[in-house]
Amino acid sequence: MKETDIARVQAYLRATLGNTRIFIDPPTRKGGAVEVRIGDEFVGTLDRDDEDGEVSFIFTMSILDEDLPKVAIARK
């Protein structure tokens, strides 16, 4: 993934989610995963999809059951 792609998606996520602590780290090796983190905590991966001339970015976030609260609070 290009550095310009990373910068654009990072700016988009920060603005959309209202969090300036979102960082997208370029892969350490060619073809490696592009990691997304909030502060020092890894939260997911980012992939670029270039199909039929249309470019999109896929952010995948895995949430471990052990990280969830025991009881969900209902929203009105």
Biopython code that builds the backbone (N, CA, C, O; Angstrom):
import numpy as np
from Bio.PDB.StructureBuilder import StructureBuilder

atoms = [
    (1, "MET", "N", (0.842, -1.171, 0.000)),
    (1, "MET", "CA", (0.000, 0.000, 0.000)),
    (1, "MET", "C", (0.892, 1.240, 0.000)),
    (1, "MET", "O", (1.916, 1.291, 0.681)),
    (2, "LYS", "N", (0.479, 2.233, -0.777)),
    (2, "LYS", "CA", (1.276, 3.451, -0.898)),
    (2, "LYS", "C", (1.175, 4.301, 0.368)),
    (2, "LYS", "O", (0.173, 4.264, 1.082)),
    (3, "GLU", "N", (2.242, 5.070, 0.630)),
    (3, "GLU", "CA", (2.241, 5.954, 1.798)),
    (3, "GLU", "C", (1.122, 6.983, 1.711)),
    (3, "GLU", "O", (0.546, 7.362, 2.730)),
    (4, "THR", "N", (0.810, 7.440, 0.492)),
    (4, "THR", "CA", (-0.273, 8.415, 0.341)),
    (4, "THR", "C", (-1.621, 7.794, 0.687)),
    (4, "THR", "O", (-2.481, 8.461, 1.261)),
    (5, "ASP", "N", (-1.815, 6.511, 0.339)),
    (5, "ASP", "CA", (-3.046, 5.811, 0.717)),
    (5, "ASP", "C", (-3.163, 5.742, 2.234)),
    (5, "ASP", "O", (-4.223, 6.018, 2.796)),
    (6, "ILE", "N", (-2.079, 5.374, 2.886)),
    (6, "ILE", "CA", (-2.070, 5.243, 4.340)),
    (6, "ILE", "C", (-2.419, 6.574, 4.990)),
    (6, "ILE", "O", (-3.244, 6.617, 5.903)),
    (7, "ALA", "N", (-1.806, 7.656, 4.535)),
    (7, "ALA", "CA", (-2.060, 8.976, 5.107)),
    (7, "ALA", "C", (-3.509, 9.400, 4.906)),
    (7, "ALA", "O", (-4.120, 9.957, 5.819)),
    (8, "ARG", "N", (-4.069, 9.144, 3.724)),
    (8, "ARG", "CA", (-5.450, 9.533, 3.436)),
    (8, "ARG", "C", (-6.447, 8.742, 4.280)),
    (8, "ARG", "O", (-7.396, 9.310, 4.820)),
    (9, "VAL", "N", (-6.232, 7.432, 4.394)),
    (9, "VAL", "CA", (-7.146, 6.599, 5.188)),
    (9, "VAL", "C", (-7.012, 6.945, 6.667)),
    (9, "VAL", "O", (-8.013, 6.985, 7.383)),
    (10, "GLN", "N", (-5.802, 7.194, 7.131)),
    (10, "GLN", "CA", (-5.593, 7.572, 8.527)),
    (10, "GLN", "C", (-6.341, 8.875, 8.840)),
    (10, "GLN", "O", (-7.007, 8.970, 9.871)),
    (11, "ALA", "N", (-6.237, 9.865, 7.969)),
    (11, "ALA", "CA", (-6.941, 11.141, 8.163)),
    (11, "ALA", "C", (-8.460, 10.921, 8.170)),
    (11, "ALA", "O", (-9.175, 11.524, 8.971)),
    (12, "TYR", "N", (-8.938, 10.065, 7.284)),
    (12, "TYR", "CA", (-10.368, 9.763, 7.213)),
    (12, "TYR", "C", (-10.857, 9.105, 8.501)),
    (12, "TYR", "O", (-11.876, 9.511, 9.059)),
    (13, "LEU", "N", (-10.134, 8.090, 8.971)),
    (13, "LEU", "CA", (-10.542, 7.401, 10.194)),
    (13, "LEU", "C", (-10.521, 8.335, 11.389)),
    (13, "LEU", "O", (-11.432, 8.306, 12.216)),
    (14, "ARG", "N", (-9.488, 9.166, 11.488)),
    (14, "ARG", "CA", (-9.399, 10.122, 12.603)),
    (14, "ARG", "C", (-10.582, 11.075, 12.600)),
    (14, "ARG", "O", (-11.180, 11.324, 13.647)),
    (15, "ALA", "N", (-10.925, 11.611, 11.435)),
    (15, "ALA", "CA", (-12.036, 12.562, 11.334)),
    (15, "ALA", "C", (-13.384, 11.871, 11.578)),
    (15, "ALA", "O", (-14.231, 12.396, 12.301)),
    (16, "THR", "N", (-13.576, 10.711, 10.981)),
    (16, "THR", "CA", (-14.848, 10.000, 11.086)),
    (16, "THR", "C", (-15.103, 9.486, 12.500)),
    (16, "THR", "O", (-16.223, 9.571, 13.004)),
    (17, "LEU", "N", (-14.062, 8.955, 13.135)),
    (17, "LEU", "CA", (-14.210, 8.376, 14.463)),
    (17, "LEU", "C", (-13.886, 9.367, 15.577)),
    (17, "LEU", "O", (-14.055, 9.053, 16.755)),
    (18, "GLY", "N", (-13.425, 10.552, 15.213)),
    (18, "GLY", "CA", (-13.141, 11.589, 16.205)),
    (18, "GLY", "C", (-12.034, 11.221, 17.167)),
    (18, "GLY", "O", (-12.130, 11.483, 18.366)),
    (19, "ASN", "N", (-10.973, 10.610, 16.640)),
    (19, "ASN", "CA", (-9.871, 10.172, 17.502)),
    (19, "ASN", "C", (-8.540, 10.418, 16.799)),
    (19, "ASN", "O", (-8.229, 9.763, 15.805)),
    (20, "THR", "N", (-7.764, 11.351, 17.309)),
    (20, "THR", "CA", (-6.468, 11.675, 16.701)),
    (20, "THR", "C", (-5.375, 10.681, 17.077)),
    (20, "THR", "O", (-4.243, 10.794, 16.607)),
    (21, "ARG", "N", (-5.707, 9.716, 17.917)),
    (21, "ARG", "CA", (-4.715, 8.712, 18.331)),
    (21, "ARG", "C", (-4.726, 7.480, 17.430)),
    (21, "ARG", "O", (-4.057, 6.492, 17.731)),
    (22, "ILE", "N", (-5.480, 7.526, 16.323)),
    (22, "ILE", "CA", (-5.517, 6.418, 15.361)),
    (22, "ILE", "C", (-4.292, 6.535, 14.454)),
    (22, "ILE", "O", (-4.035, 7.587, 13.869)),
    (23, "PHE", "N", (-3.554, 5.454, 14.348)),
    (23, "PHE", "CA", (-2.358, 5.403, 13.507)),
    (23, "PHE", "C", (-2.424, 4.181, 12.603)),
    (23, "PHE", "O", (-2.887, 3.115, 13.009)),
    (24, "ILE", "N", (-1.957, 4.350, 11.381)),
    (24, "ILE", "CA", (-1.833, 3.222, 10.459)),
    (24, "ILE", "C", (-0.353, 3.054, 10.165)),
    (24, "ILE", "O", (0.296, 3.950, 9.625)),
    (25, "ASP", "N", (0.165, 1.896, 10.529)),
    (25, "ASP", "CA", (1.588, 1.611, 10.366)),
    (25, "ASP", "C", (1.846, 0.904, 9.040)),
    (25, "ASP", "O", (1.219, -0.116, 8.751)),
    (26, "PRO", "N", (2.764, 1.436, 8.231)),
    (26, "PRO", "CA", (3.114, 0.735, 6.992)),
    (26, "PRO", "C", (3.723, -0.628, 7.314)),
    (26, "PRO", "O", (4.293, -0.816, 8.388)),
    (27, "PRO", "N", (3.606, -1.562, 6.401)),
    (27, "PRO", "CA", (4.168, -2.893, 6.673)),
    (27, "PRO", "C", (5.682, -2.833, 6.851)),
    (27, "PRO", "O", (6.366, -2.041, 6.203)),
    (28, "THR", "N", (6.186, -3.675, 7.729)),
    (28, "THR", "CA", (7.626, -3.729, 7.965)),
    (28, "THR", "C", (8.352, -4.489, 6.855)),
    (28, "THR", "O", (9.561, -4.344, 6.676)),
    (29, "ARG", "N", (7.596, -5.299, 6.114)),
    (29, "ARG", "CA", (8.190, -6.012, 4.972)),
    (29, "ARG", "C", (7.204, -5.960, 3.814)),
    (29, "ARG", "O", (5.997, -5.835, 4.022)),
    (30, "LYS", "N", (7.712, -6.054, 2.614)),
    (30, "LYS", "CA", (6.873, -5.978, 1.430)),
    (30, "LYS", "C", (5.817, -7.076, 1.447)),
    (30, "LYS", "O", (6.126, -8.247, 1.667)),
    (31, "GLY", "N", (4.578, -6.688, 1.216)),
    (31, "GLY", "CA", (3.486, -7.650, 1.218)),
    (31, "GLY", "C", (2.951, -7.965, 2.600)),
    (31, "GLY", "O", (2.020, -8.759, 2.740)),
    (32, "GLY", "N", (3.534, -7.346, 3.630)),
    (32, "GLY", "CA", (3.088, -7.598, 5.000)),
    (32, "GLY", "C", (1.804, -6.851, 5.313)),
    (32, "GLY", "O", (1.320, -6.049, 4.515)),
    (33, "ALA", "N", (1.271, -7.128, 6.477)),
    (33, "ALA", "CA", (0.017, -6.515, 6.899)),
    (33, "ALA", "C", (0.210, -5.045, 7.242)),
    (33, "ALA", "O", (1.242, -4.648, 7.784)),
    (34, "VAL", "N", (-0.789, -4.253, 6.920)),
    (34, "VAL", "CA", (-0.831, -2.861, 7.323)),
    (34, "VAL", "C", (-1.675, -2.836, 8.594)),
    (34, "VAL", "O", (-2.856, -3.184, 8.571)),
    (35, "GLU", "N", (-1.060, -2.419, 9.707)),
    (35, "GLU", "CA", (-1.731, -2.491, 10.997)),
    (35, "GLU", "C", (-2.312, -1.148, 11.408)),
    (35, "GLU", "O", (-1.724, -0.094, 11.166)),
    (36, "VAL", "N", (-3.480, -1.212, 12.034)),
    (36, "VAL", "CA", (-4.153, -0.027, 12.558)),
    (36, "VAL", "C", (-4.101, -0.129, 14.080)),
    (36, "VAL", "O", (-4.353, -1.188, 14.654)),
    (37, "ARG", "N", (-3.772, 0.985, 14.719)),
    (37, "ARG", "CA", (-3.724, 0.984, 16.178)),
    (37, "ARG", "C", (-4.305, 2.276, 16.718)),
    (37, "ARG", "O", (-4.362, 3.291, 16.023)),
    (38, "ILE", "N", (-4.727, 2.221, 17.950)),
    (38, "ILE", "CA", (-5.133, 3.405, 18.692)),
    (38, "ILE", "C", (-4.135, 3.526, 19.823)),
    (38, "ILE", "O", (-4.079, 2.685, 20.721)),
    (39, "GLY", "N", (-3.345, 4.595, 19.765)),
    (39, "GLY", "CA", (-2.236, 4.705, 20.712)),
    (39, "GLY", "C", (-1.278, 3.558, 20.463)),
    (39, "GLY", "O", (-0.804, 3.368, 19.343)),
    (40, "ASP", "N", (-0.994, 2.794, 21.502)),
    (40, "ASP", "CA", (-0.092, 1.650, 21.376)),
    (40, "ASP", "C", (-0.820, 0.332, 21.159)),
    (40, "ASP", "O", (-0.184, -0.707, 20.981)),
    (41, "GLU", "N", (-2.167, 0.367, 21.173)),
    (41, "GLU", "CA", (-2.922, -0.882, 21.084)),
    (41, "GLU", "C", (-3.347, -1.209, 19.658)),
    (41, "GLU", "O", (-4.003, -0.407, 18.994)),
    (42, "PHE", "N", (-2.966, -2.396, 19.198)),
    (42, "PHE", "CA", (-3.363, -2.908, 17.889)),
    (42, "PHE", "C", (-4.867, -3.129, 17.896)),
    (42, "PHE", "O", (-5.405, -3.742, 18.818)),
    (43, "VAL", "N", (-5.559, -2.620, 16.846)),
    (43, "VAL", "CA", (-7.012, -2.809, 16.772)),
    (43, "VAL", "C", (-7.466, -3.495, 15.495)),
    (43, "VAL", "O", (-8.604, -3.961, 15.426)),
    (44, "GLY", "N", (-6.603, -3.573, 14.470)),
    (44, "GLY", "CA", (-7.036, -4.232, 13.249)),
    (44, "GLY", "C", (-6.047, -4.095, 12.114)),
    (44, "GLY", "O", (-4.916, -3.643, 12.295)),
    (45, "THR", "N", (-6.502, -4.497, 10.938)),
    (45, "THR", "CA", (-5.665, -4.438, 9.740)),
    (45, "THR", "C", (-6.394, -3.675, 8.642)),
    (45, "THR", "O", (-7.616, -3.530, 8.666)),
    (46, "LEU", "N", (-5.618, -3.193, 7.682)),
    (46, "LEU", "CA", (-6.159, -2.444, 6.562)),
    (46, "LEU", "C", (-5.663, -3.070, 5.268)),
    (46, "LEU", "O", (-4.475, -3.354, 5.119)),
    (47, "ASP", "N", (-6.588, -3.282, 4.332)),
    (47, "ASP", "CA", (-6.250, -3.835, 3.024)),
    (47, "ASP", "C", (-6.762, -2.901, 1.940)),
    (47, "ASP", "O", (-7.767, -2.212, 2.114)),
    (48, "ARG", "N", (-6.057, -2.891, 0.821)),
    (48, "ARG", "CA", (-6.460, -2.094, -0.340)),
    (48, "ARG", "C", (-7.003, -3.044, -1.390)),
    (48, "ARG", "O", (-6.375, -4.053, -1.709)),
    (49, "ASP", "N", (-8.183, -2.718, -1.934)),
    (49, "ASP", "CA", (-8.825, -3.533, -2.962)),
    (49, "ASP", "C", (-8.926, -2.692, -4.222)),
    (49, "ASP", "O", (-9.589, -1.655, -4.233)),
    (50, "ASP", "N", (-8.276, -3.134, -5.270)),
    (50, "ASP", "CA", (-8.267, -2.411, -6.543)),
    (50, "ASP", "C", (-8.872, -3.339, -7.590)),
    (50, "ASP", "O", (-8.164, -4.085, -8.266)),
    (51, "GLU", "N", (-10.195, -3.276, -7.707)),
    (51, "GLU", "CA", (-10.893, -4.176, -8.622)),
    (51, "GLU", "C", (-11.634, -3.378, -9.679)),
    (51, "GLU", "O", (-12.377, -2.449, -9.361)),
    (52, "ASP", "N", (-11.432, -3.740, -10.921)),
    (52, "ASP", "CA", (-12.100, -3.085, -12.055)),
    (52, "ASP", "C", (-11.895, -1.581, -12.060)),
    (52, "ASP", "O", (-12.790, -0.832, -12.451)),
    (53, "GLY", "N", (-10.721, -1.134, -11.627)),
    (53, "GLY", "CA", (-10.398, 0.287, -11.642)),
    (53, "GLY", "C", (-10.962, 1.082, -10.484)),
    (53, "GLY", "O", (-10.712, 2.283, -10.382)),
    (54, "GLU", "N", (-11.721, 0.435, -9.607)),
    (54, "GLU", "CA", (-12.256, 1.105, -8.431)),
    (54, "GLU", "C", (-11.441, 0.685, -7.218)),
    (54, "GLU", "O", (-11.204, -0.501, -6.991)),
    (55, "VAL", "N", (-11.019, 1.677, -6.446)),
    (55, "VAL", "CA", (-10.195, 1.412, -5.265)),
    (55, "VAL", "C", (-11.047, 1.568, -4.016)),
    (55, "VAL", "O", (-11.796, 2.536, -3.879)),
    (56, "SER", "N", (-10.928, 0.611, -3.109)),
    (56, "SER", "CA", (-11.561, 0.722, -1.795)),
    (56, "SER", "C", (-10.594, 0.187, -0.750)),
    (56, "SER", "O", (-9.640, -0.522, -1.070)),
    (57, "PHE", "N", (-10.850, 0.532, 0.480)),
    (57, "PHE", "CA", (-10.000, 0.098, 1.586)),
    (57, "PHE", "C", (-10.862, -0.647, 2.586)),
    (57, "PHE", "O", (-11.956, -0.202, 2.931)),
    (58, "ILE", "N", (-10.362, -1.784, 3.049)),
    (58, "ILE", "CA", (-11.102, -2.628, 3.971)),
    (58, "ILE", "C", (-10.391, -2.622, 5.311)),
    (58, "ILE", "O", (-9.252, -3.073, 5.432)),
    (59, "PHE", "N", (-11.088, -2.099, 6.322)),
    (59, "PHE", "CA", (-10.578, -2.089, 7.690)),
    (59, "PHE", "C", (-11.234, -3.234, 8.434)),
    (59, "PHE", "O", (-12.459, -3.284, 8.540)),
    (60, "THR", "N", (-10.427, -4.162, 8.955)),
    (60, "THR", "CA", (-10.931, -5.318, 9.683)),
    (60, "THR", "C", (-10.526, -5.199, 11.138)),
    (60, "THR", "O", (-9.345, -5.098, 11.467)),
    (61, "MET", "N", (-11.534, -5.212, 12.005)),
    (61, "MET", "CA", (-11.277, -5.091, 13.447)),
    (61, "MET", "C", (-11.798, -6.338, 14.137)),
    (61, "MET", "O", (-12.981, -6.665, 14.039)),
    (62, "SER", "N", (-10.916, -7.029, 14.832)),
    (62, "SER", "CA", (-11.316, -8.209, 15.597)),
    (62, "SER", "C", (-11.499, -7.801, 17.053)),
    (62, "SER", "O", (-10.666, -7.093, 17.619)),
    (63, "ILE", "N", (-12.599, -8.254, 17.654)),
    (63, "ILE", "CA", (-12.877, -7.940, 19.050)),
    (63, "ILE", "C", (-12.914, -9.254, 19.819)),
    (63, "ILE", "O", (-13.739, -10.125, 19.540)),
    (64, "LEU", "N", (-12.024, -9.389, 20.780)),
    (64, "LEU", "CA", (-11.981, -10.597, 21.592)),
    (64, "LEU", "C", (-13.102, -10.578, 22.620)),
    (64, "LEU", "O", (-13.389, -9.539, 23.215)),
    (65, "ASP", "N", (-13.724, -11.708, 22.824)),
    (65, "ASP", "CA", (-14.803, -11.819, 23.797)),
    (65, "ASP", "C", (-14.325, -11.375, 25.177)),
    (65, "ASP", "O", (-15.074, -10.748, 25.925)),
    (66, "GLU", "N", (-13.092, -11.699, 25.507)),
    (66, "GLU", "CA", (-12.569, -11.351, 26.838)),
    (66, "GLU", "C", (-12.423, -9.836, 27.036)),
    (66, "GLU", "O", (-12.308, -9.372, 28.170)),
    (67, "ASP", "N", (-12.427, -9.073, 25.953)),
    (67, "ASP", "CA", (-12.326, -7.620, 26.052)),
    (67, "ASP", "C", (-13.685, -6.938, 26.207)),
    (67, "ASP", "O", (-13.744, -5.746, 26.508)),
    (68, "LEU", "N", (-14.768, -7.673, 26.006)),
    (68, "LEU", "CA", (-16.102, -7.098, 26.099)),
    (68, "LEU", "C", (-16.564, -7.000, 27.547)),
    (68, "LEU", "O", (-16.149, -7.796, 28.390)),
    (69, "PRO", "N", (-17.435, -6.010, 27.841)),
    (69, "PRO", "CA", (-17.983, -5.933, 29.197)),
    (69, "PRO", "C", (-18.878, -7.140, 29.462)),
    (69, "PRO", "O", (-19.410, -7.745, 28.531)),
    (70, "LYS", "N", (-19.035, -7.481, 30.719)),
    (70, "LYS", "CA", (-19.849, -8.645, 31.090)),
    (70, "LYS", "C", (-21.319, -8.435, 30.745)),
    (70, "LYS", "O", (-22.004, -9.376, 30.346)),
    (71, "VAL", "N", (-21.810, -7.195, 30.898)),
    (71, "VAL", "CA", (-23.205, -6.876, 30.637)),
    (71, "VAL", "C", (-23.254, -5.659, 29.712)),
    (71, "VAL", "O", (-22.584, -4.654, 29.949)),
    (72, "ALA", "N", (-24.047, -5.769, 28.673)),
    (72, "ALA", "CA", (-24.199, -4.635, 27.765)),
    (72, "ALA", "C", (-25.240, -3.672, 28.331)),
    (72, "ALA", "O", (-26.238, -4.093, 28.915)),
    (73, "ILE", "N", (-24.998, -2.390, 28.151)),
    (73, "ILE", "CA", (-25.941, -1.374, 28.603)),
    (73, "ILE", "C", (-26.857, -1.038, 27.425)),
    (73, "ILE", "O", (-26.387, -0.677, 26.346)),
    (74, "ALA", "N", (-28.163, -1.161, 27.642)),
    (74, "ALA", "CA", (-29.123, -0.908, 26.583)),
    (74, "ALA", "C", (-29.152, 0.585, 26.253)),
    (74, "ALA", "O", (-29.096, 1.430, 27.147)),
    (75, "ARG", "N", (-29.239, 0.897, 24.961)),
    (75, "ARG", "CA", (-29.325, 2.288, 24.507)),
    (75, "ARG", "C", (-30.764, 2.582, 24.122)),
    (75, "ARG", "O", (-31.464, 1.723, 23.585)),
    (76, "LYS", "N", (-31.198, 3.805, 24.403)),
    (76, "LYS", "CA", (-32.575, 4.208, 24.030)),
    (76, "LYS", "C", (-32.556, 5.009, 22.767)),
    (76, "LYS", "O", (-33.608, 5.437, 22.292)),
]
sb = StructureBuilder()
sb.init_structure("model")
sb.init_model(0)
sb.init_chain("A")
sb.init_seg("    ")
for serial, (resi, resn, name, xyz) in enumerate(atoms, 1):
    if name == "N":
        sb.init_residue(resn, " ", resi, " ")
    sb.init_atom(name, np.array(xyz, "f"), 0.0, 1.0, " ", f" {name:<3s}", serial, name[0])
structure = sb.get_structure()
